[in-house]
């Protein structure tokens, strides 16, 4: 009888203690082992990040329609309907959501294996766009490949491909990252080849973004600080020479420095001056959605590169600050997911997530700086918001990969496997 009482008291004592004191493994792993299913909490991803992305896409859709609705009244766009750009933007958004859903299903390990091949494909497309009758010329630049009624911009894919390749390269060269010629030089050659192809289009803005992405991943991957600053110096000198040796690039810099002069106001400084006029008209709360005057054939590319100027005119300082705040939060969250992955010993995944953060943060910073007159005019769109189908498609795929990284991080933290 006393033995039975002892066993009962032991069982009751075990039941009264917390589960973590009794079970040698976590509850999530136990359920997986017993039933083969994953607990509900393991299956989540960063919903706040997803909603911020949706908010930027939705706001961008409204602003693209607002900025382009009057374009058919211009003789250059007379054959277009008032909803031409809206319809195409919606079509690209639909394709981007489908592509993002498919990309989310792909494990990060497969992206790592595919990184070199995707880089090769992007190089082939950058070469193809320079071939006459294959590449499409718009405003004197050969940057697009026509695919039926749509146009695809290979430089957007190159940003994502270089990002994946750089992250994969740093993981493979982790042991020799202190040796310049064995670790950094091959990556520098790859970026230089991409840069030469982009400058042949020409597309210096995309080259700048790609160079910053590669530099950021090299730095975050642990490259020696002296090497990093040496590469940064070489890039700065290279970009300085590109500007100094190009007449129209020099004129653009001079127009930025004095956009209101009689010479520049109707020439290279025209877009900048009308962007500043639009933002100035908006004051604090804006003139109201649809009330922009500058979009009525005064401000060129209002639905693409200068969408923020229309936002500033229609939503005022409040709208501009909201856009800046959303992109700041987005960038910060992407970097956090990357740090989390590296803490879980997933270096490739961490570098990819942080690389996407650098990409979104730098490109949005350049676009906002141009619109606000803080930087020289450069043909870069506002990510997720500006009209530009291939840009949104590739941006959505990149963000879907980051959401997949976050999903796998959560699985590992709850005792699961990826």
C-alpha beads as a LAMMPS data file, in Angstrom:
LAMMPS data file: protein, C-alpha beads

418 atoms
417 bonds

1 atom types
1 bond types

-500.0 500.0 xlo xhi
-500.0 500.0 ylo yhi
-500.0 500.0 zlo zhi

Masses

1 110.0

Atoms # bond

1 1 1 0.000 0.000 0.000
2 1 1 2.807 2.396 0.860
3 1 1 4.474 1.668 -2.534
4 1 1 1.228 2.546 -4.368
5 1 1 0.923 5.778 -2.377
6 1 1 4.514 6.712 -3.287
7 1 1 3.865 6.129 -6.997
8 1 1 0.619 8.181 -6.852
9 1 1 2.332 11.069 -5.097
10 1 1 5.105 11.010 -7.731
11 1 1 2.577 11.161 -10.584
12 1 1 0.608 13.989 -8.943
13 1 1 3.815 15.928 -8.299
14 1 1 4.814 15.594 -11.935
15 1 1 1.411 16.846 -13.088
16 1 1 1.639 19.870 -10.837
17 1 1 5.021 20.927 -12.255
18 1 1 5.286 22.999 -15.462
19 1 1 5.503 21.007 -18.673
20 1 1 8.944 22.362 -19.444
21 1 1 10.265 20.720 -16.204
22 1 1 8.911 17.325 -17.186
23 1 1 9.351 17.086 -20.946
24 1 1 12.924 16.881 -22.259
25 1 1 11.958 18.584 -25.564
26 1 1 9.800 21.504 -26.626
27 1 1 6.117 21.004 -27.109
28 1 1 6.295 21.970 -30.790
29 1 1 8.868 19.285 -31.547
30 1 1 6.893 16.709 -29.516
31 1 1 3.724 17.331 -31.518
32 1 1 5.695 17.089 -34.771
33 1 1 7.227 13.772 -33.688
34 1 1 3.916 12.350 -32.510
35 1 1 1.571 13.469 -35.242
36 1 1 3.790 14.640 -38.095
37 1 1 1.963 18.012 -38.115
38 1 1 3.361 21.432 -37.444
39 1 1 1.825 23.527 -34.617
40 1 1 -0.167 26.515 -35.808
41 1 1 2.232 29.007 -34.278
42 1 1 5.123 27.541 -36.308
43 1 1 3.336 28.180 -39.577
44 1 1 3.260 31.965 -39.246
45 1 1 5.284 34.660 -40.921
46 1 1 5.721 38.371 -40.304
47 1 1 2.164 39.585 -40.932
48 1 1 3.027 43.195 -40.062
49 1 1 5.664 43.174 -42.817
50 1 1 3.163 41.698 -45.272
51 1 1 0.585 44.387 -44.446
52 1 1 3.131 47.203 -44.887
53 1 1 3.988 45.784 -48.327
54 1 1 0.267 45.618 -49.209
55 1 1 -0.234 49.195 -47.972
56 1 1 2.609 50.499 -50.171
57 1 1 1.281 48.576 -53.194
58 1 1 -2.291 49.814 -52.671
59 1 1 -1.228 53.434 -52.142
60 1 1 1.027 53.193 -55.171
61 1 1 -1.862 51.871 -57.298
62 1 1 -4.051 54.834 -56.332
63 1 1 -1.265 57.330 -57.005
64 1 1 -0.305 55.798 -60.356
65 1 1 -3.922 56.239 -61.464
66 1 1 -4.039 59.792 -60.120
67 1 1 -0.729 60.736 -61.766
68 1 1 -1.546 59.179 -65.165
69 1 1 -5.270 59.866 -65.576
70 1 1 -4.702 63.090 -67.563
71 1 1 -1.881 61.780 -69.783
72 1 1 -4.126 60.962 -72.808
73 1 1 -4.791 64.690 -73.143
74 1 1 -1.151 65.057 -74.191
75 1 1 -0.767 64.505 -77.956
76 1 1 2.114 62.082 -77.300
77 1 1 -0.259 59.755 -75.419
78 1 1 -3.407 60.484 -77.428
79 1 1 -3.876 56.831 -78.381
80 1 1 -4.044 55.777 -74.700
81 1 1 -7.218 55.669 -72.602
82 1 1 -7.467 57.371 -69.222
83 1 1 -7.150 53.973 -67.521
84 1 1 -4.321 52.657 -69.713
85 1 1 -1.600 52.812 -67.055
86 1 1 -3.984 51.770 -64.281
87 1 1 -5.021 48.630 -66.188
88 1 1 -1.448 47.626 -66.940
89 1 1 -0.395 48.341 -63.352
90 1 1 -3.187 46.122 -62.016
91 1 1 -2.161 43.378 -64.439
92 1 1 1.449 43.552 -63.270
93 1 1 0.326 43.561 -59.625
94 1 1 -1.681 40.373 -60.223
95 1 1 1.278 38.662 -61.892
96 1 1 3.555 39.882 -59.089
97 1 1 1.297 38.394 -56.394
98 1 1 1.244 35.048 -58.230
99 1 1 5.042 35.116 -58.632
100 1 1 5.467 36.051 -54.957
101 1 1 3.222 33.172 -53.821
102 1 1 5.249 30.758 -55.938
103 1 1 8.555 32.181 -54.659
104 1 1 7.374 31.805 -51.053
105 1 1 6.912 28.064 -51.623
106 1 1 10.580 27.605 -52.588
107 1 1 12.877 26.693 -49.652
108 1 1 15.787 29.068 -49.137
109 1 1 18.240 26.197 -49.701
110 1 1 17.026 25.941 -53.309
111 1 1 17.541 29.659 -53.879
112 1 1 21.123 29.170 -52.653
113 1 1 21.735 26.372 -55.165
114 1 1 20.118 28.354 -57.983
115 1 1 21.997 31.612 -57.263
116 1 1 24.911 31.094 -59.747
117 1 1 22.539 29.968 -62.512
118 1 1 20.199 32.892 -61.951
119 1 1 23.215 35.212 -62.195
120 1 1 24.174 33.661 -65.543
121 1 1 20.589 34.056 -66.832
122 1 1 20.579 37.728 -65.823
123 1 1 23.875 38.274 -67.691
124 1 1 22.446 36.660 -70.832
125 1 1 19.380 38.909 -70.638
126 1 1 21.576 41.995 -70.177
127 1 1 23.452 40.998 -73.334
128 1 1 20.202 40.250 -75.201
129 1 1 18.744 43.674 -74.449
130 1 1 21.656 45.275 -76.336
131 1 1 20.943 43.259 -79.489
132 1 1 19.147 45.320 -82.174
133 1 1 15.489 44.314 -82.727
134 1 1 15.546 42.465 -79.371
135 1 1 16.066 45.344 -76.963
136 1 1 13.422 48.062 -76.972
137 1 1 14.616 51.682 -77.167
138 1 1 12.745 54.274 -75.094
139 1 1 14.001 57.868 -74.754
140 1 1 17.339 56.837 -76.288
141 1 1 18.000 54.015 -73.777
142 1 1 17.887 50.327 -74.684
143 1 1 16.669 48.785 -71.407
144 1 1 13.601 46.679 -72.179
145 1 1 12.763 43.406 -73.895
146 1 1 9.273 43.236 -75.399
147 1 1 7.287 40.150 -74.364
148 1 1 4.009 40.374 -76.255
149 1 1 2.133 43.452 -75.031
150 1 1 4.448 43.764 -72.017
151 1 1 8.038 44.943 -71.583
152 1 1 10.549 43.386 -69.177
153 1 1 13.576 45.233 -67.808
154 1 1 16.534 42.801 -67.319
155 1 1 18.332 45.245 -65.002
156 1 1 15.641 44.631 -62.359
157 1 1 16.298 40.890 -62.453
158 1 1 20.045 41.640 -62.320
159 1 1 19.582 43.386 -58.947
160 1 1 17.999 40.264 -57.449
161 1 1 20.439 37.891 -59.176
162 1 1 23.534 39.803 -58.003
163 1 1 22.086 39.889 -54.482
164 1 1 21.651 36.090 -54.385
165 1 1 25.012 35.491 -56.054
166 1 1 26.865 37.808 -53.649
167 1 1 25.289 36.119 -50.606
168 1 1 26.123 32.656 -51.960
169 1 1 29.647 33.784 -52.868
170 1 1 30.335 35.122 -49.357
171 1 1 29.165 31.837 -47.794
172 1 1 31.450 29.838 -50.100
173 1 1 34.443 32.148 -49.533
174 1 1 34.010 32.498 -45.769
175 1 1 37.399 30.874 -45.063
176 1 1 39.392 33.204 -47.310
177 1 1 37.526 36.462 -46.795
178 1 1 40.686 38.087 -45.349
179 1 1 42.564 37.595 -48.630
180 1 1 41.654 40.240 -51.174
181 1 1 42.428 38.559 -54.478
182 1 1 40.968 35.185 -53.472
183 1 1 37.869 36.548 -51.762
184 1 1 36.888 39.951 -53.156
185 1 1 38.436 40.272 -56.608
186 1 1 36.259 37.604 -58.348
187 1 1 33.106 39.231 -56.968
188 1 1 34.398 42.603 -58.110
189 1 1 34.932 41.270 -61.633
190 1 1 31.356 39.894 -61.714
191 1 1 29.906 43.272 -60.638
192 1 1 32.151 45.073 -63.142
193 1 1 30.843 42.903 -65.999
194 1 1 27.252 43.660 -64.975
195 1 1 28.153 47.342 -64.709
196 1 1 29.631 47.494 -68.205
197 1 1 26.494 45.893 -69.661
198 1 1 24.265 48.329 -67.757
199 1 1 26.314 51.364 -68.794
200 1 1 25.995 50.243 -72.422
201 1 1 22.174 50.607 -72.188
202 1 1 22.808 53.136 -70.456
203 1 1 21.418 52.618 -66.922
204 1 1 23.781 54.120 -64.372
205 1 1 21.062 54.168 -61.690
206 1 1 20.650 50.377 -61.753
207 1 1 24.440 49.959 -61.670
208 1 1 24.627 52.170 -58.570
209 1 1 21.987 50.071 -56.799
210 1 1 23.720 46.800 -57.748
211 1 1 27.111 48.118 -56.616
212 1 1 25.678 49.197 -53.243
213 1 1 23.920 45.816 -52.783
214 1 1 27.163 43.930 -53.500
215 1 1 29.178 46.245 -51.244
216 1 1 26.652 45.887 -48.438
217 1 1 26.694 42.090 -48.597
218 1 1 30.509 42.033 -48.666
219 1 1 30.578 44.253 -45.578
220 1 1 27.913 42.268 -43.715
221 1 1 29.625 39.026 -44.744
222 1 1 32.693 40.060 -42.774
223 1 1 35.135 41.356 -45.390
224 1 1 38.143 43.109 -43.894
225 1 1 37.418 46.811 -43.246
226 1 1 40.484 47.946 -45.211
227 1 1 39.322 45.932 -48.223
228 1 1 35.835 47.386 -47.901
229 1 1 37.031 50.985 -47.864
230 1 1 39.430 50.266 -50.738
231 1 1 36.535 48.925 -52.865
232 1 1 34.325 51.868 -51.845
233 1 1 37.068 54.303 -52.905
234 1 1 37.482 52.551 -56.260
235 1 1 33.715 52.720 -56.885
236 1 1 33.517 56.401 -55.954
237 1 1 36.394 57.219 -58.292
238 1 1 34.766 55.127 -61.056
239 1 1 31.407 56.880 -60.709
240 1 1 33.179 60.251 -60.588
241 1 1 34.993 59.474 -63.840
242 1 1 31.736 58.329 -65.474
243 1 1 30.191 61.696 -64.657
244 1 1 33.273 63.721 -65.589
245 1 1 33.689 62.012 -68.978
246 1 1 30.013 62.311 -69.963
247 1 1 28.718 65.676 -71.159
248 1 1 25.050 65.020 -70.391
249 1 1 25.847 63.611 -66.928
250 1 1 27.905 66.715 -66.129
251 1 1 25.057 68.912 -67.314
252 1 1 22.689 67.046 -65.028
253 1 1 24.965 67.707 -62.027
254 1 1 25.233 71.416 -62.899
255 1 1 21.442 71.595 -63.312
256 1 1 21.018 70.018 -59.859
257 1 1 23.314 72.641 -58.343
258 1 1 21.408 75.535 -59.946
259 1 1 18.014 74.282 -61.225
260 1 1 16.321 77.716 -61.223
261 1 1 18.758 79.424 -63.586
262 1 1 17.441 80.553 -66.955
263 1 1 19.613 77.959 -68.716
264 1 1 18.582 74.960 -66.589
265 1 1 14.957 75.686 -65.677
266 1 1 13.723 74.693 -69.146
267 1 1 16.389 72.051 -69.802
268 1 1 18.135 69.586 -67.465
269 1 1 16.604 71.177 -64.368
270 1 1 13.025 71.108 -65.667
271 1 1 11.915 67.946 -63.840
272 1 1 13.543 68.999 -60.589
273 1 1 12.019 72.482 -60.560
274 1 1 8.501 71.180 -61.241
275 1 1 8.953 68.442 -58.630
276 1 1 9.821 71.121 -56.061
277 1 1 6.859 73.231 -57.185
278 1 1 4.540 70.237 -56.724
279 1 1 5.833 69.486 -53.229
280 1 1 5.675 73.173 -52.318
281 1 1 2.029 73.416 -53.442
282 1 1 1.126 70.539 -51.133
283 1 1 2.225 72.413 -48.003
284 1 1 1.235 70.484 -44.834
285 1 1 -1.910 68.519 -45.751
286 1 1 -1.879 68.672 -49.553
287 1 1 -4.437 69.833 -52.096
288 1 1 -6.395 66.574 -51.941
289 1 1 -6.344 63.320 -53.906
290 1 1 -6.638 64.062 -57.635
291 1 1 -6.048 67.800 -57.159
292 1 1 -2.472 67.921 -58.455
293 1 1 -1.774 70.524 -61.120
294 1 1 1.821 69.529 -61.869
295 1 1 0.737 66.102 -63.159
296 1 1 -1.203 67.916 -65.936
297 1 1 1.698 67.736 -68.430
298 1 1 4.019 69.935 -66.376
299 1 1 5.943 67.255 -64.472
300 1 1 7.414 64.560 -66.777
301 1 1 7.347 60.925 -65.577
302 1 1 4.926 61.814 -62.785
303 1 1 3.685 58.209 -62.576
304 1 1 7.190 56.663 -62.433
305 1 1 10.311 58.461 -61.176
306 1 1 8.467 61.482 -59.717
307 1 1 5.485 59.801 -58.085
308 1 1 6.571 61.110 -54.680
309 1 1 6.197 64.683 -55.967
310 1 1 2.544 63.990 -56.800
311 1 1 2.086 62.431 -53.351
312 1 1 3.623 65.559 -51.836
313 1 1 1.277 67.814 -53.801
314 1 1 -1.888 65.831 -53.081
315 1 1 -1.132 64.656 -49.513
316 1 1 1.314 67.334 -48.415
317 1 1 4.108 66.985 -45.906
318 1 1 2.012 64.484 -43.948
319 1 1 1.844 62.136 -46.938
320 1 1 5.576 62.388 -47.677
321 1 1 6.448 61.690 -44.034
322 1 1 4.120 58.665 -44.040
323 1 1 5.829 57.249 -47.139
324 1 1 9.268 57.822 -45.609
325 1 1 8.104 56.197 -42.353
326 1 1 6.753 53.114 -44.162
327 1 1 10.016 52.591 -46.052
328 1 1 12.067 53.131 -42.884
329 1 1 10.010 50.503 -41.065
330 1 1 10.217 48.137 -44.042
331 1 1 14.009 48.430 -44.254
332 1 1 14.472 48.045 -40.507
333 1 1 12.288 44.933 -40.434
334 1 1 14.108 43.316 -43.347
335 1 1 17.448 43.892 -41.617
336 1 1 16.062 42.427 -38.387
337 1 1 14.925 39.249 -40.152
338 1 1 18.423 38.959 -41.636
339 1 1 20.101 39.312 -38.231
340 1 1 17.716 36.716 -36.829
341 1 1 18.658 34.247 -39.573
342 1 1 22.388 34.775 -38.983
343 1 1 21.855 34.217 -35.250
344 1 1 20.311 30.856 -36.206
345 1 1 23.481 30.042 -38.202
346 1 1 21.748 30.583 -41.563
347 1 1 24.308 32.916 -43.092
348 1 1 23.071 32.799 -46.699
349 1 1 19.471 33.483 -45.657
350 1 1 20.582 36.312 -43.378
351 1 1 22.690 37.985 -46.056
352 1 1 19.842 37.718 -48.581
353 1 1 17.329 39.332 -46.208
354 1 1 19.736 42.131 -45.305
355 1 1 20.650 42.560 -48.977
356 1 1 16.965 43.087 -49.819
357 1 1 16.822 45.616 -46.980
358 1 1 19.806 47.496 -48.445
359 1 1 18.192 47.371 -51.895
360 1 1 14.804 48.726 -50.796
361 1 1 16.310 51.270 -48.437
362 1 1 18.934 52.635 -50.854
363 1 1 16.688 52.823 -53.920
364 1 1 13.854 54.511 -52.015
365 1 1 16.385 56.914 -50.458
366 1 1 17.743 57.887 -53.905
367 1 1 14.248 58.328 -55.379
368 1 1 13.074 60.452 -52.442
369 1 1 16.272 62.498 -52.494
370 1 1 15.793 63.241 -56.210
371 1 1 12.152 64.233 -55.740
372 1 1 13.016 66.509 -52.820
373 1 1 15.970 68.129 -54.594
374 1 1 18.537 66.652 -52.209
375 1 1 20.198 64.518 -54.909
376 1 1 20.833 64.885 -58.664
377 1 1 18.146 63.527 -60.979
378 1 1 18.537 59.795 -61.494
379 1 1 16.153 57.412 -63.243
380 1 1 15.192 55.205 -60.312
381 1 1 11.601 54.400 -59.398
382 1 1 10.108 54.311 -55.910
383 1 1 9.979 50.590 -54.996
384 1 1 6.492 49.007 -54.804
385 1 1 4.757 52.297 -55.623
386 1 1 5.911 53.714 -58.970
387 1 1 4.550 52.452 -62.275
388 1 1 6.923 49.805 -63.652
389 1 1 5.822 46.214 -64.032
390 1 1 9.121 44.334 -64.056
391 1 1 10.383 46.344 -61.068
392 1 1 7.331 45.488 -58.970
393 1 1 7.464 41.839 -60.079
394 1 1 11.100 41.399 -59.010
395 1 1 10.572 43.439 -55.810
396 1 1 7.662 41.198 -54.830
397 1 1 9.660 38.020 -55.485
398 1 1 12.551 39.360 -53.390
399 1 1 10.220 40.269 -50.506
400 1 1 8.524 36.861 -50.759
401 1 1 11.945 35.238 -50.318
402 1 1 12.471 37.334 -47.165
403 1 1 9.047 36.267 -45.844
404 1 1 10.109 32.662 -46.533
405 1 1 13.310 33.286 -44.561
406 1 1 11.231 34.616 -41.663
407 1 1 8.904 31.596 -41.921
408 1 1 11.852 29.201 -41.720
409 1 1 13.354 31.194 -38.835
410 1 1 10.127 30.723 -36.878
411 1 1 10.081 27.004 -37.637
412 1 1 13.596 26.601 -36.260
413 1 1 12.845 28.672 -33.172
414 1 1 9.855 26.449 -32.398
415 1 1 11.818 23.227 -32.650
416 1 1 10.968 22.374 -36.237
417 1 1 13.096 21.784 -39.302
418 1 1 13.348 23.558 -42.672

Bonds

1 1 1 2
2 1 2 3
3 1 3 4
4 1 4 5
5 1 5 6
6 1 6 7
7 1 7 8
8 1 8 9
9 1 9 10
10 1 10 11
11 1 11 12
12 1 12 13
13 1 13 14
14 1 14 15
15 1 15 16
16 1 16 17
17 1 17 18
18 1 18 19
19 1 19 20
20 1 20 21
21 1 21 22
22 1 22 23
23 1 23 24
24 1 24 25
25 1 25 26
26 1 26 27
27 1 27 28
28 1 28 29
29 1 29 30
30 1 30 31
31 1 31 32
32 1 32 33
33 1 33 34
34 1 34 35
35 1 35 36
36 1 36 37
37 1 37 38
38 1 38 39
39 1 39 40
40 1 40 41
41 1 41 42
42 1 42 43
43 1 43 44
44 1 44 45
45 1 45 46
46 1 46 47
47 1 47 48
48 1 48 49
49 1 49 50
50 1 50 51
51 1 51 52
52 1 52 53
53 1 53 54
54 1 54 55
55 1 55 56
56 1 56 57
57 1 57 58
58 1 58 59
59 1 59 60
60 1 60 61
61 1 61 62
62 1 62 63
63 1 63 64
64 1 64 65
65 1 65 66
66 1 66 67
67 1 67 68
68 1 68 69
69 1 69 70
70 1 70 71
71 1 71 72
72 1 72 73
73 1 73 74
74 1 74 75
75 1 75 76
76 1 76 77
77 1 77 78
78 1 78 79
79 1 79 80
80 1 80 81
81 1 81 82
82 1 82 83
83 1 83 84
84 1 84 85
85 1 85 86
86 1 86 87
87 1 87 88
88 1 88 89
89 1 89 90
90 1 90 91
91 1 91 92
92 1 92 93
93 1 93 94
94 1 94 95
95 1 95 96
96 1 96 97
97 1 97 98
98 1 98 99
99 1 99 100
100 1 100 101
101 1 101 102
102 1 102 103
103 1 103 104
104 1 104 105
105 1 105 106
106 1 106 107
107 1 107 108
108 1 108 109
109 1 109 110
110 1 110 111
111 1 111 112
112 1 112 113
113 1 113 114
114 1 114 115
115 1 115 116
116 1 116 117
117 1 117 118
118 1 118 119
119 1 119 120
120 1 120 121
121 1 121 122
122 1 122 123
123 1 123 124
124 1 124 125
125 1 125 126
126 1 126 127
127 1 127 128
128 1 128 129
129 1 129 130
130 1 130 131
131 1 131 132
132 1 132 133
133 1 133 134
134 1 134 135
135 1 135 136
136 1 136 137
137 1 137 138
138 1 138 139
139 1 139 140
140 1 140 141
141 1 141 142
142 1 142 143
143 1 143 144
144 1 144 145
145 1 145 146
146 1 146 147
147 1 147 148
148 1 148 149
149 1 149 150
150 1 150 151
151 1 151 152
152 1 152 153
153 1 153 154
154 1 154 155
155 1 155 156
156 1 156 157
157 1 157 158
158 1 158 159
159 1 159 160
160 1 160 161
161 1 161 162
162 1 162 163
163 1 163 164
164 1 164 165
165 1 165 166
166 1 166 167
167 1 167 168
168 1 168 169
169 1 169 170
170 1 170 171
171 1 171 172
172 1 172 173
173 1 173 174
174 1 174 175
175 1 175 176
176 1 176 177
177 1 177 178
178 1 178 179
179 1 179 180
180 1 180 181
181 1 181 182
182 1 182 183
183 1 183 184
184 1 184 185
185 1 185 186
186 1 186 187
187 1 187 188
188 1 188 189
189 1 189 190
190 1 190 191
191 1 191 192
192 1 192 193
193 1 193 194
194 1 194 195
195 1 195 196
196 1 196 197
197 1 197 198
198 1 198 199
199 1 199 200
200 1 200 201
201 1 201 202
202 1 202 203
203 1 203 204
204 1 204 205
205 1 205 206
206 1 206 207
207 1 207 208
208 1 208 209
209 1 209 210
210 1 210 211
211 1 211 212
212 1 212 213
213 1 213 214
214 1 214 215
215 1 215 216
216 1 216 217
217 1 217 218
218 1 218 219
219 1 219 220
220 1 220 221
221 1 221 222
222 1 222 223
223 1 223 224
224 1 224 225
225 1 225 226
226 1 226 227
227 1 227 228
228 1 228 229
229 1 229 230
230 1 230 231
231 1 231 232
232 1 232 233
233 1 233 234
234 1 234 235
235 1 235 236
236 1 236 237
237 1 237 238
238 1 238 239
239 1 239 240
240 1 240 241
241 1 241 242
242 1 242 243
243 1 243 244
244 1 244 245
245 1 245 246
246 1 246 247
247 1 247 248
248 1 248 249
249 1 249 250
250 1 250 251
251 1 251 252
252 1 252 253
253 1 253 254
254 1 254 255
255 1 255 256
256 1 256 257
257 1 257 258
258 1 258 259
259 1 259 260
260 1 260 261
261 1 261 262
262 1 262 263
263 1 263 264
264 1 264 265
265 1 265 266
266 1 266 267
267 1 267 268
268 1 268 269
269 1 269 270
270 1 270 271
271 1 271 272
272 1 272 273
273 1 273 274
274 1 274 275
275 1 275 276
276 1 276 277
277 1 277 278
278 1 278 279
279 1 279 280
280 1 280 281
281 1 281 282
282 1 282 283
283 1 283 284
284 1 284 285
285 1 285 286
286 1 286 287
287 1 287 288
288 1 288 289
289 1 289 290
290 1 290 291
291 1 291 292
292 1 292 293
293 1 293 294
294 1 294 295
295 1 295 296
296 1 296 297
297 1 297 298
298 1 298 299
299 1 299 300
300 1 300 301
301 1 301 302
302 1 302 303
303 1 303 304
304 1 304 305
305 1 305 306
306 1 306 307
307 1 307 308
308 1 308 309
309 1 309 310
310 1 310 311
311 1 311 312
312 1 312 313
313 1 313 314
314 1 314 315
315 1 315 316
316 1 316 317
317 1 317 318
318 1 318 319
319 1 319 320
320 1 320 321
321 1 321 322
322 1 322 323
323 1 323 324
324 1 324 325
325 1 325 326
326 1 326 327
327 1 327 328
328 1 328 329
329 1 329 330
330 1 330 331
331 1 331 332
332 1 332 333
333 1 333 334
334 1 334 335
335 1 335 336
336 1 336 337
337 1 337 338
338 1 338 339
339 1 339 340
340 1 340 341
341 1 341 342
342 1 342 343
343 1 343 344
344 1 344 345
345 1 345 346
346 1 346 347
347 1 347 348
348 1 348 349
349 1 349 350
350 1 350 351
351 1 351 352
352 1 352 353
353 1 353 354
354 1 354 355
355 1 355 356
356 1 356 357
357 1 357 358
358 1 358 359
359 1 359 360
360 1 360 361
361 1 361 362
362 1 362 363
363 1 363 364
364 1 364 365
365 1 365 366
366 1 366 367
367 1 367 368
368 1 368 369
369 1 369 370
370 1 370 371
371 1 371 372
372 1 372 373
373 1 373 374
374 1 374 375
375 1 375 376
376 1 376 377
377 1 377 378
378 1 378 379
379 1 379 380
380 1 380 381
381 1 381 382
382 1 382 383
383 1 383 384
384 1 384 385
385 1 385 386
386 1 386 387
387 1 387 388
388 1 388 389
389 1 389 390
390 1 390 391
391 1 391 392
392 1 392 393
393 1 393 394
394 1 394 395
395 1 395 396
396 1 396 397
397 1 397 398
398 1 398 399
399 1 399 400
400 1 400 401
401 1 401 402
402 1 402 403
403 1 403 404
404 1 404 405
405 1 405 406
406 1 406 407
407 1 407 408
408 1 408 409
409 1 409 410
410 1 410 411
411 1 411 412
412 1 412 413
413 1 413 414
414 1 414 415
415 1 415 416
416 1 416 417
417 1 417 418
